[in-house]
């Protein structure tokens, strides 16, 4: 199968990292605010062709859940904004919009678990304002933000995460921080309530 296009190859430039791709066409992604903060769909014919499917909400990346809905993430004024897009009559339509004021500077990519929970990192939030790991839990047609871990305990745990999360098959979360540890950042794992640097 053909590999996904590099960001420099895209007609709609400014693609966000972490685009979800299952090895088949189409492919989805988002552009940053300088390119209009759009969510796009790429289809492979003779060449990759980009089509805007939503004009707002893809600045910080796009992820697909197990039901096939797309979630576009943005960060207006630094806070988390999430839009859900669903297929209806061969078109993508907005089926949900969620905004959160508890966190600041969301990082990408985010990850979903099998229960529809969204996990991500915030660069400047939490108890010590050194960043946090959060969960967005679906509750009665909305999502509730929960703080899973606060960086900056002063014990070498790390601070200021500048990347999103990866999840393994056991549900453990992994990522990195910009500072902390020996002074050059950390690689960390969160398993349930247990946090450790690697």
Buried (B, 14 or more C-beta within 10 A) or exposed (E): EEEBBEBEEBEBEBBBEBBBBEEEBBBBBBBBEEBBBBBBBBEBEEEBBBEBBBEBBBBBBBBBBEEEBBBBBBBEEBBBBBBBBBEEEEEBEEEBEBEBEBBBBBBBBBBBBEEBBBBBBBBBBBEBBBBBBBBBBBEEEEBEBEBBBBBBBEEEBBBBBBBBBEBEEEBEBBBBBBBBBEEEBBEBBBEEEEBEBE
